[in-house]
Amino acid sequence: YYKKNFLFDPKSDQPFRLSRSKLELFLNCPRCFYLDRRLGISRPSGPPFTLNSAVDKLLKKEFDLHRTQNTVHPLLKNYHLDLVPFNHEKINQWRENFVGVSFHHKPTNLIIFGAIDDLWTDRKDLYVVDYKSTSKNEEITELNSDWHKAYKRQMEIYQWLLRHNDLKVSDTGYFVYCNGNTDKEAFDGRLEFDLTLISYHGNDSWVEPVISQAHECLMSEKIPLANKNCEYCVYINKAGKIKRHS
């Protein structure tokens, strides 16, 4: 169920809030994006990643201790990085879901927003930080899979948003990757993680053109064609054919 003001109205002159995740949806499938933001028909939701959320929450608490003390976290010392968590009055707002960091893109009248995990600083520049959780047998040292492209775009949108809030943000960002360790002899009510720090050099030059393309999509009165690479579009098309032949 969607309230009316959650849907884009091409006739309205009021700014429309569009989240980072919805912009990613547009990149994945303009049709699903249009159905969601114009018509209120969203993709079926999966189960919540509560374990990942718990890891994120604990990491934020841990880094917050170093934020208040202006000290370097041991993980960063291991990588010989002299970075401390950025202490700012809006840090909790920037990390809050559905609030986050926002910017009013006046050419489209869209308010783009997204919730960061953390920000570090070398006392000059800011570094966007994103927490990721998984459980794999191999050590995670780089992000080179196709689905990692979404992680990189996520970081680049955060960099773009913070820069448009007049903050000096480095092109370099960091992923704190928590890999659940499964080679223990027993569970014993305890799950341990190996922490890896992966740096990434972002480029946010694509963000503004995509915002304009997403706005153009929302303004159209025509639903975009089904995307053959979208599993949701493929499912709907196949289900429709079965219904027509039943």
C-alpha positions in Angstrom: 0.0 0.0 0.0 1.3 3.4 -1.0 0.2 6.8 0.2 -0.4 9.2 -2.6 2.5 11.5 -1.7 4.9 8.4 -2.0 4.1 8.3 -5.8 5.5 10.6 -8.4 2.9 13.0 -9.8 4.2 14.6 -13.1 1.7 17.5 -12.6 2.9 18.4 -9.1 5.4 21.2 -8.5 6.4 19.8 -5.1 9.9 18.2 -4.8 9.8 14.4 -4.9 12.0 12.3 -2.7 13.9 9.5 -4.5 16.2 7.2 -2.6 19.5 5.9 -3.6 18.1 2.4 -3.8 15.3 3.5 -6.1 17.8 5.1 -8.4 19.6 1.7 -8.4 16.3 0.1 -9.3 16.0 2.4 -12.3 19.4 1.3 -13.5 18.4 -2.4 -13.1 15.0 -2.1 -14.7 13.2 1.1 -15.8 9.9 -0.8 -16.0 10.1 -2.0 -12.4 11.1 1.5 -11.4 8.2 3.1 -13.2 5.7 0.6 -11.8 7.0 1.3 -8.3 7.4 5.1 -8.2 4.5 6.0 -10.6 1.9 3.3 -10.0 2.7 2.0 -6.6 3.3 -1.6 -7.7 6.5 -2.7 -6.1 8.5 -5.9 -6.5 7.8 -8.6 -4.0 10.0 -8.1 -1.0 12.3 -10.8 0.3 13.0 -11.6 3.9 14.9 -8.9 5.9 18.6 -9.4 6.4 18.4 -9.1 10.2 21.9 -10.7 10.8 23.5 -8.2 8.4 21.6 -5.4 10.2 22.9 -6.6 13.6 26.5 -6.6 12.3 26.0 -3.0 10.9 24.6 -1.9 14.2 27.5 -3.3 16.3 30.1 -1.9 13.9 28.5 1.6 14.2 28.6 1.3 18.0 32.3 0.2 17.9 33.4 3.0 15.6 31.3 5.5 17.6 33.6 4.8 20.6 36.5 5.9 18.6 34.6 8.8 17.2 34.0 10.3 20.7 37.7 9.7 21.6 39.1 10.8 18.2 41.2 7.6 18.0 42.2 5.3 15.2 40.3 1.9 15.1 42.6 -1.1 15.4 41.4 -2.3 12.0 42.8 0.9 10.4 46.0 0.6 12.3 46.5 -2.9 10.7 46.3 -1.3 7.3 48.5 1.6 8.3 45.8 4.2 7.8 45.7 7.3 10.0 42.0 7.8 9.8 39.4 8.5 12.5 35.6 8.4 12.4 34.3 11.8 11.4 32.6 13.6 14.3 29.8 15.7 13.0 26.5 16.9 14.5 24.5 15.3 11.6 26.3 11.9 11.6 23.3 10.1 13.2 20.9 11.8 10.8 23.1 10.8 7.8 23.0 7.2 9.0 19.3 7.0 9.6 17.2 5.0 7.1 14.7 7.1 5.1 16.5 10.3 6.2 20.2 10.0 5.4 22.1 12.6 3.4 19.9 14.5 0.9 20.3 17.0 -1.9 17.6 18.8 -3.9 18.4 18.4 -7.6 16.6 21.5 -8.9 16.8 20.7 -12.6 14.5 17.7 -12.0 13.0 18.8 -8.7 14.0 15.5 -7.2 15.4 15.2 -3.7 18.0 12.4 -3.8 18.9 10.8 -0.5 20.7 7.8 1.0 21.8 6.6 4.4 25.6 6.1 4.8 27.2 3.6 7.2 30.1 5.8 8.2 32.5 8.6 7.4 36.2 8.6 8.2 38.6 11.5 8.0 42.3 12.2 7.8 41.6 15.7 9.3 41.4 17.1 5.7 39.3 14.9 3.5 36.3 12.7 4.2 36.2 9.0 3.2 32.8 7.2 2.6 32.6 3.9 4.5 30.2 1.0 3.8 29.8 -2.1 5.9 29.2 -5.4 4.1 28.5 -8.8 5.7 28.8 -12.3 4.1 30.0 -15.8 4.7 32.4 -17.3 2.2 35.2 -19.9 2.4 37.7 -17.8 0.6 39.2 -14.5 1.8 37.6 -11.4 0.4 40.3 -9.1 -1.1 38.6 -7.3 -4.0 35.1 -6.5 -5.4 35.2 -7.9 -8.9 31.9 -9.7 -9.3 29.1 -8.3 -11.5 26.9 -7.8 -8.4 29.6 -5.8 -6.8 29.0 -3.0 -9.3 25.9 -2.0 -7.3 28.1 -1.7 -4.2 30.4 0.7 -6.1 27.6 2.8 -7.4 26.2 3.0 -3.9 29.4 4.4 -2.6 29.6 6.9 -5.6 26.1 8.2 -4.9 27.1 8.8 -1.3 30.2 10.7 -2.5 28.1 12.8 -4.8 25.5 13.6 -2.1 28.1 14.6 0.5 29.9 16.8 -2.1 26.6 18.6 -2.8 26.4 19.2 0.9 29.6 21.2 0.7 31.9 18.6 2.2 35.3 17.8 0.9 35.1 14.1 0.0 37.9 11.9 -1.3 37.4 9.8 -4.4 38.7 6.9 -2.2 36.2 5.1 -0.2 36.4 1.9 2.0 34.3 -1.2 2.4 34.6 -2.9 5.8 33.8 -6.5 4.8 32.8 -8.9 7.6 33.2 -12.6 6.6 31.5 -15.1 8.8 33.9 -17.8 9.9 32.5 -21.3 9.4 35.7 -23.4 10.0 35.2 -23.6 13.7 34.7 -27.1 15.3 31.4 -26.0 16.9 29.0 -23.1 16.9 28.9 -22.7 20.7 26.4 -19.8 20.4 29.0 -17.6 18.8 29.7 -16.5 15.2 33.1 -14.9 14.6 34.0 -12.7 11.6 37.1 -11.9 9.7 37.3 -8.2 8.9 38.8 -7.0 5.7 39.2 -3.5 4.5 38.9 -2.9 0.8 39.6 0.5 -0.8 37.7 1.7 -3.8 38.4 4.7 -6.1 35.0 6.1 -7.0 33.8 8.2 -9.9 30.4 10.0 -9.5 30.3 11.5 -13.0 27.4 9.2 -14.0 25.1 10.2 -11.1 23.6 13.4 -12.4 22.9 12.0 -16.0 21.1 9.0 -14.4 19.0 11.3 -12.2 17.9 13.1 -15.3 17.1 9.9 -17.1 15.1 8.6 -14.1 13.1 11.8 -14.0 12.4 11.6 -17.8 11.1 8.0 -17.2 8.8 9.2 -14.4 7.4 12.0 -16.5 6.4 9.7 -19.3 2.9 8.5 -19.7 4.1 5.2 -21.2 5.2 2.3 -19.1 8.7 1.2 -20.2 9.0 -2.1 -22.1 9.8 -5.3 -20.1 13.5 -5.9 -19.6 14.6 -9.3 -20.7 17.4 -9.2 -18.2 15.1 -8.5 -15.3 13.9 -11.7 -13.5 10.7 -9.9 -12.3 9.7 -8.9 -15.9 10.5 -12.4 -17.2 8.4 -13.9 -14.5 5.4 -11.6 -15.2 5.6 -12.3 -18.9 5.7 -16.0 -18.4 2.9 -16.0 -15.9 0.8 -13.9 -18.3 1.3 -16.4 -21.1 0.2 -19.3 -18.8 -2.9 -17.4 -17.9 -3.8 -16.7 -21.5 -3.5 -20.3 -22.4 -5.4 -21.7 -19.4 
